[in-house]
Amino acid sequence: MSNRFRLFAALLLIAFGSAHAMVPGTVVFNGGESNGATRVGSPHVHLMRFLMQPVEDPNRLRGYRIAILAAEGVDGFDLEVPRRFLAERGAVVHVVVPRSAKDFHATGTGAQIKSEMKITALDPSGEERTASFDRFVDQVQPADYDLIYLPSNLTFSDRVAEQLSIAFLQQAGAEGKPIFAMGNASLVLFRAGLIDKRTARADQTTVSLISPPAAVDEAILPSSAMVYTGRDAFDMPILMDELIDVMRRHAPQQQ
């Protein structure tokens, strides 16, 4: 792990310091097909160890491809930490974002839509910055990847749940792709019909916002989707452990 990333991680932990007194002494992770996992002790300590651990095998995830589905207002910690963690272990990681409906339809007319390939990210401290992305959602298919990950969004703008993103997630669920999500990204999974209140692990505010979707493909049910959710950044260590275990149980995509 680079010194720059260690410093970035340390600064983020300082931002989480005020929340430390509010987190429980036991972190319980709710996994889709697993029986869940429990890690006793200070979540803050576990998170620090996770962020500072060295990369023992830079080829551990070589051959695996991961799509991070994000949007404007993405949580900078939830985006950048997994992106770097997985890439440093050899995975190909693409951050994909929804194109606005207006821009999407314009491209069909041959219009040239210029983009800086940047989105706004918000850090736990509230500081706003930009983050790079690699593809638009309409340029990729779930079949291109071994796993999908959704970071939480600190503004939860409607663009997080654009129709194209929902369709992408529903297709991923139908294809049996593992889907991991953090925090209020559970709302997007619910709108896609991939989870319900019983299977969503999120803060109470997020859970209270979950209401029945207008329409859900009957072929996509919570019981058939490989969905794993985490509540907040303190769940990140065990979420990443489970993510790696899930991926390594399956052969990587042949590209």
C-alpha positions as MATLAB code, in Angstrom:
seq = 'MSNRFRLFAALLLIAFGSAHAMVPGTVVFNGGESNGATRVGSPHVHLMRFLMQPVEDPNRLRGYRIAILAAEGVDGFDLEVPRRFLAERGAVVHVVVPRSAKDFHATGTGAQIKSEMKITALDPSGEERTASFDRFVDQVQPADYDLIYLPSNLTFSDRVAEQLSIAFLQQAGAEGKPIFAMGNASLVLFRAGLIDKRTARADQTTVSLISPPAAVDEAILPSSAMVYTGRDAFDMPILMDELIDVMRRHAPQQQ';
ca = [
       0.000    0.000    0.000;
       1.445    3.374   -0.991;
       2.402    5.992    1.598;
      -0.063    8.362   -0.053;
      -2.907    5.911    0.492;
      -1.830    5.302    4.107;
      -2.040    9.044    4.732;
      -5.419    9.211    2.979;
      -6.685    6.347    5.149;
      -5.382    7.937    8.344;
      -7.103   11.233    7.564;
     -10.354    9.435    6.901;
     -10.103    7.653   10.231;
      -9.710   10.992   11.971;
     -12.946   12.072   10.305;
     -14.607    8.938   11.670;
     -13.346    9.642   15.176;
     -16.451   11.489   16.277;
     -18.591    8.512   15.278;
     -16.443    6.011   17.176;
     -18.332    6.385   20.430;
     -21.590    5.545   18.669;
     -20.582    2.271   16.999;
     -21.150   -1.091   18.703;
     -18.414   -3.286   20.100;
     -19.429   -6.093   17.783;
     -19.665   -5.813   14.024;
     -22.114   -8.225   12.397;
     -22.020   -8.594    8.642;
     -25.136   -9.735    6.824;
     -24.193  -11.726    3.715;
     -26.556  -12.976    1.043;
     -25.639  -16.671    0.883;
     -23.450  -16.848    3.943;
     -24.541  -17.323    7.518;
     -23.167  -13.924    8.382;
     -19.985  -13.194   10.304;
     -19.209  -11.629   13.648;
     -16.046   -9.803   14.609;
     -15.798   -8.907   18.284;
     -13.830   -5.844   19.342;
     -13.529   -2.204   18.433;
     -14.751   -1.546   14.860;
     -12.359    1.408   14.768;
      -9.389   -0.870   15.486;
     -10.469   -3.415   12.879;
     -10.870   -0.665   10.304;
      -7.420    0.735   11.083;
      -5.815   -2.695   10.697;
      -7.601   -3.224    7.405;
      -6.491    0.126    5.986;
      -2.875   -0.273    7.057;
      -2.339   -3.900    6.060;
       0.383   -4.519    3.475;
      -0.305   -6.100    0.105;
       1.084   -9.597    0.596;
       0.158  -10.919   -2.849;
      -0.309   -8.392   -5.681;
      -1.564  -11.214   -7.945;
      -4.182  -12.633   -5.595;
      -7.077  -11.275   -7.665;
      -5.413  -11.276  -11.077;
      -7.898  -12.162  -13.798;
     -10.936  -10.938  -11.865;
     -12.965   -7.973  -13.066;
     -15.073   -5.765  -10.790;
     -17.525   -2.983  -11.618;
     -18.058   -0.246   -9.032;
     -21.419    1.366   -9.762;
     -21.291    4.966   -8.515;
     -22.822    8.393   -9.184;
     -22.516   12.063   -8.291;
     -22.236   12.552   -4.525;
     -20.625    9.166   -3.930;
     -19.036    8.583   -0.522;
     -15.326    9.092   -1.215;
     -14.247    6.519    1.376;
     -16.631    3.828    0.133;
     -15.450    4.450   -3.431;
     -11.701    4.883   -3.187;
     -10.793    2.380   -0.464;
     -12.256   -0.687   -2.245;
     -11.021    0.559   -5.629;
      -7.433    0.756   -4.414;
      -7.662   -2.333   -2.205;
      -8.843   -4.549   -5.060;
      -6.596   -3.032   -7.756;
      -3.513   -3.430   -5.562;
      -4.274   -7.152   -5.410;
      -4.410   -7.507   -9.172;
      -8.111   -7.096  -10.018;
      -9.287   -5.003  -12.953;
     -11.591   -2.391  -11.409;
     -13.867   -0.149  -13.451;
     -15.900    2.637  -11.903;
     -19.075    2.932  -13.970;
     -21.632    5.725  -13.655;
     -25.069    6.416  -15.149;
     -25.335    8.867  -17.981;
     -28.253   11.258  -17.643;
     -31.328   10.265  -19.648;
     -30.952   13.466  -21.678;
     -27.337   12.703  -22.585;
     -28.135    9.049  -23.254;
     -30.849    9.888  -25.768;
     -28.639   12.561  -27.340;
     -25.933   10.003  -28.108;
     -28.492    8.056  -30.138;
     -28.817   11.019  -32.485;
     -25.088   11.103  -33.103;
     -24.485   14.037  -30.774;
     -21.021   14.244  -29.293;
     -21.285   14.321  -25.491;
     -18.033   15.455  -23.957;
     -17.226   14.356  -20.438;
     -14.276   14.933  -18.155;
     -14.839   11.414  -16.775;
     -15.120   12.881  -13.294;
     -17.831   12.802  -10.660;
     -18.200   14.652   -7.378;
     -17.243   12.667   -4.283;
     -17.812   13.676   -0.674;
     -15.462   12.665    2.118;
     -16.681   11.844    5.666;
     -15.456   15.282    6.739;
     -17.883   16.858    4.254;
     -15.108   17.999    1.913;
     -16.021   17.862   -1.767;
     -13.593   16.633   -4.398;
     -13.612   14.898   -7.755;
     -13.141   11.217   -8.500;
     -12.389    9.604  -11.825;
     -14.553    6.976  -13.480;
     -13.916    4.602  -16.373;
     -17.160    3.855  -18.210;
     -20.806    4.840  -18.505;
     -23.280    2.160  -17.485;
     -24.719    1.999  -21.008;
     -21.238    1.092  -22.319;
     -20.866   -2.109  -20.285;
     -22.711   -5.324  -19.468;
     -22.807   -7.326  -16.207;
     -21.355  -10.246  -18.178;
     -18.143   -8.206  -18.488;
     -17.533   -8.530  -14.741;
     -17.237  -11.106  -11.990;
     -18.800   -8.922   -9.305;
     -20.623   -5.610   -8.814;
     -20.009   -3.244   -5.883;
     -22.073   -0.169   -4.932;
     -20.625    2.462   -2.570;
     -22.974    4.593   -0.501;
     -23.929    8.069   -1.662;
     -23.888   11.071    0.675;
     -26.471   13.041   -1.313;
     -28.436   10.126   -2.724;
     -29.354   12.060   -5.815;
     -31.826   10.476   -8.211;
     -28.936    9.707  -10.541;
     -27.865    6.873   -8.228;
     -31.025    5.023   -9.214;
     -31.204    6.011  -12.891;
     -33.181    3.568  -15.021;
     -29.995    2.407  -16.723;
     -28.390    1.561  -13.362;
     -31.491   -0.325  -12.226;
     -31.556   -2.307  -15.473;
     -27.844   -3.086  -15.102;
     -28.366   -4.392  -11.557;
     -31.416   -6.427  -12.497;
     -29.473   -8.055  -15.307;
     -26.582   -8.755  -12.939;
     -29.000  -10.389  -10.502;
     -30.569  -12.478  -13.266;
     -27.102  -13.655  -14.315;
     -26.241  -14.642  -10.751;
     -23.506  -12.046  -10.347;
     -22.525  -11.339   -6.726;
     -23.562   -7.801   -5.762;
     -22.066   -5.981   -2.769;
     -23.385   -2.676   -1.441;
     -22.548   -0.287    1.359;
     -24.857    1.958    3.391;
     -27.730    3.622    1.574;
     -26.847    1.847   -1.676;
     -29.306   -0.691   -0.251;
     -32.030    1.641   -1.519;
     -30.871    1.154   -5.093;
     -30.876   -2.619   -4.656;
     -34.378   -2.428   -3.258;
     -35.606   -0.362   -6.181;
     -34.112   -3.018   -8.446;
     -36.073   -5.685   -6.574;
     -32.949   -7.465   -5.300;
     -33.501   -7.062   -1.553;
     -36.266   -6.265    0.920;
     -36.354   -4.863    4.467;
     -35.508   -8.246    5.928;
     -32.358   -8.696    3.865;
     -31.080   -5.103    3.870;
     -28.338   -4.253    6.319;
     -28.370   -0.480    6.653;
     -28.898    2.278    9.180;
     -32.458    2.821   10.393;
     -32.862    6.001    8.351;
     -32.116    4.102    5.150;
     -34.380    1.193    6.094;
     -37.241    3.608    6.832;
     -36.985    4.932    3.258;
     -37.474    1.478    1.760;
     -40.920    1.152    0.223;
     -42.286   -1.347   -2.320;
     -40.948   -0.679   -5.837;
     -43.468    0.190   -8.517;
     -42.595   -2.828  -10.628;
     -40.135   -5.684  -10.273;
     -39.300   -8.443  -12.716;
     -40.743  -11.615  -11.179;
     -37.618  -13.502  -12.233;
     -35.500  -11.394   -9.889;
     -36.177  -12.198   -6.259;
     -34.171  -11.529   -3.058;
     -33.890  -15.271   -2.486;
     -32.226  -15.845   -5.856;
     -29.857  -12.876   -5.913;
     -26.346  -13.082   -4.455;
     -26.517   -9.813   -2.513;
     -24.252   -8.750    0.349;
     -24.768   -5.468    2.204;
     -22.833   -3.515    4.811;
     -24.085   -0.756    7.092;
     -21.222    1.736    7.062;
     -17.450    2.134    6.727;
     -16.836    0.113    9.892;
     -18.204   -2.909    8.008;
     -15.626   -2.427    5.248;
     -13.004   -4.941    6.524;
     -15.412   -7.846    6.743;
     -17.226   -6.781    3.564;
     -13.955   -6.940    1.601;
     -13.045  -10.297    3.160;
     -16.382  -11.715    2.069;
     -16.063  -10.141   -1.375;
     -12.718  -11.832   -1.973;
     -14.003  -15.171   -0.674;
     -17.026  -14.988   -2.988;
     -14.933  -14.140   -6.031;
     -12.344  -16.820   -5.409;
     -15.058  -19.467   -5.227;
     -15.719  -18.786   -8.894;
     -13.426  -18.799  -11.909;
     -12.691  -15.306  -13.263;
     -14.255  -14.065  -16.475;
     -12.244  -14.939  -19.550;
     -11.586  -11.684  -21.403;
];
